[in-house]
Amino acid sequence: MSLLQTEGLSRRVSPQRWLFRGLNVSVAPGEQLALRGASGVGKSSLLNLMAGLDQPDEGRVLFKDKNLAQMSQTERLVLRRTAFGFVFQAFHLMPHLNALQNVMVPCLLAGVPFAQARARAEHLLGALGLSEVSEAFPAVLSGGEQQRVALARALVHQPEVVLADEPTGNLDPETAHQALDLLCRTCREQGTALVMVTHSVEAAARLDRTFVLTG
């Protein structure tokens, strides 16, 4: 059974040029899938389509056999708040919230009680070595610290699938290894599917399967 899948998915970048065409990708519940390929082949675009953030030019994206394109904007928003977790390359942390508050946001949007949301956020920040900066705002955090906050935020509400775009790209090798360990282990424990864009062959090998995009 597929949790998330694409059928004949295509994305056009100009009237004469396709970024990719006819992609069929299937992710089972709890499965961990790596997306690899050279820069510019559309890995991040594919991730955005799978999240329902963009609309395909051809084909469709199904979540639990429901076509995302046929959902209302509100339905897609609710789906992203509850069933999806995201790690973006640009982090997208809220500048007016500290690290702890940023991580708590998905839980609060999903209706998790405040005390439980705080406890989950504190646990993940601690596991990522960020307890000492939990009250710091994004502007004073390093790029690596911001990336780990974004990673905690993606996991905190225990989503059904995490979509991660180079989640360890700004981290030094040791911290990247620890962060990837936490990401993979937490997804396993929660039964969360993971779709991760990565250039790292070593990181991809940690996951169950690799899907390679070619230009």
N, C-alpha and C positions, 0 to 999 in steps of 0.2 A: 504494500500500500504506500502511495506517495503522500507526503505531507505538503510539499511544495514542488511544482513542476512547471516547465515551459513546454509549449507545443508549437513548433514552427516559428519560433520567435525571431523577429527581424527588426533591425534598427537602421534607419537611413540617416546619413549625415549631409547629403545633398541630393538633388534630383537624379544625379548620375552615379552616386557612390553610396554603397551600403557599408555600414560598420561591420555588421554580421547578418547572416540570413539563415533561417530555418533551424535555429538551435532547439534541440530537445534535451532538456536537463531535468532529472528527477532526483528529489531528496526525500528519503524515508524518515519517519520520526526517529529522532536520536542519532541520525547519521551525520558524519562529519565529512564535508566535501571541500576540497581545495580547488580554487579557480586559478589557473596559471596561464601565462602567455606573455608575449612581448608587449612593451609599452605601446598604447594606441590601438590595441585590437578590440577594446570594448569591455574589459573586465568590470570596471566601475559602472559603466552604463548597464551591463547585464544585471549587476547587483541592484541598481536603482529600479530597473524594470521588475525584478523579482519582489521588490518591496512595495510596488505600486506607486512609487514616487514619480515615475514617468510612464507614458503610454507607448506600447509598441506600434510600429508601422505595419507589421503583419504578425499573425500568431497571437498567442494568449498566454497568460500566467494564471495558474490555478493554485489556490490554497485550499486544501481539503475539498478538492473538486469544484470549488467556486471560482468563477472567472473574476479576477480583480477589476477588470475593465467594466464589468456589468454592475459593480457595486457603486453605491452613491459615494460622494466625497466624504460624507460623514461616516459611512460604514468602513471605508478604507482607513480613515483617521482612527476610529475605534480599534480596528484590527492592528494598526501599527502601535497603538498605545498598550495593547494587552498581549498580543501574540508574537510580536516582533521585538527584537533588541538590535540596536545598531551601533557599530563602531565606524565612524567616518574618518577619512584621512585628515579632514580639517577640524576634527574634534567636535565643533559646534557646542561648546560649553556655554552656559548662560553667564555672562560677565558679572551680573549683579548678584549671583549666588556663589557661596563658597563651595569648596569641593564636596563636603558632606551633603549640602543641600542639592547640588547638581545630581549627585548619585541617587538621592531620595526621590527626585521628580517622577521617574517612571512608575514607582510604587504608588505614589500619591495620585497620579493620574488614573491608575488602574483600581483605585479604591482601597488600597491596603492601609490599615490603621497606622497613624503617625508613629507610634512607638515601635511597631513592627518594622515599618519602613526604615526608621533610624537604625534599629539593631542590624538589619540586613546590610545597610550601607556601611556602617562602622565595621562590620565583619569583613566585607570585601575590601575596603580601604586598608584595613590592617593586613589582610592577606597579600596585598600588593605593595606593602611597605610605605603606606601613605598616611598612617595614623597621625604623625606629627604635623602634617599639612592639611588636615581635614577642615580646618577653619580658614584656610587661605583661599583667596579669590584667584580665578584663572590668570589674571594679569601678572601675578607674582610667581606663578608656577612655571617650571621649565617645560619644554615641549614633551619630554619623556613623562613628566608628572601628569601633564594634561592628558596624554594618551592613556595612561593607566586609570585616571579618573573616568575617561570615556569608556574604558573597558569594564570598569565596575558598574557604570550606569547601564551598560547593555545587558548585564547579567542580573541586576538586583531584583527585577520584578518576575524572575523565573519564566521567561518567555518560551514559546514553543520552538522558535527558531531565532538564531543570532546571525545577522549579516554583517560581516566584518571586512573592511577594506584596508588591507595592510595594517593589522592591529598592533604589530610590534615594530613597524618601520622606523620609528623615531627613538627606539630604545637601544642601549648598548647590548652586546651579545648576552651577557649574564642576565640582565634584567629582562631581555626579550625571552630568554629561555624560561625564566620563572613565570612571566606573564602568560606565555603560551601554555605552560603547564597548567596554570590556574584556569585559563579559558577552556582548554580541552577537558580537564577534570571536572569542572563545574558543570559543563554541558552534559558530560556523561552522567553525573550524579542526578541532575535535574531531568534527564531525558530530553534535553534540548538539542534540536538539530543545529548544525553549524555550517554555514557557507562562508568560506574565507578566501578573499583575494590575497595572493602572496606571490612574490618573485622568488622566494626562497624554496629551493628544492628540499632542503632539510625540514623546513616547517611543513611543507606539503606532505612529506613522508609520515608525519605524525598523525595525519588524518586518515580516514578510512579509504578515501578514493580521491583521485585527481581528474579534473576536467580541464583540458588544455584548449584554449582558443587560439586559432591561427589567423593571420591576416589574409 
